[in-house]
Amino acid sequence: MSALWISHVTVTDEEAYGKYAALASEAIAAHGGVFIARGARFVQLEGRERPRNVVARFPDIETAEKCYHSEEYQQALNYARGASERELVIVETSE
């Protein structure tokens, strides 16, 4: 089953977060991830609103988790720390 990587983000430092986004995109693609929503229009119905929402589809939950723990993604994540407030969850799809 495929898996969705869902992130809700408030960016506090655009320049640093831009570096994160560029490097993270490469790491996600290298692990077979494909963006299906990225900073698009949204409607917040419950919970804390974050102005940036990102959804990427991976071949399976194990690959999505492997991407997160990869050296490439962790290097990218160093730019997001201190430049954003965020939540990230990986959810297996029912397909």
Protein Blocks (a to p, Z undefined) as FASTA:
>chain_A
ZZddddddddfblklmmmmmmmmmmmmmmnopacfbehiacddfbdjddfbdcddddfbl
klmmmmmmpmklmmmmmmmgopaccdddddddfZZ
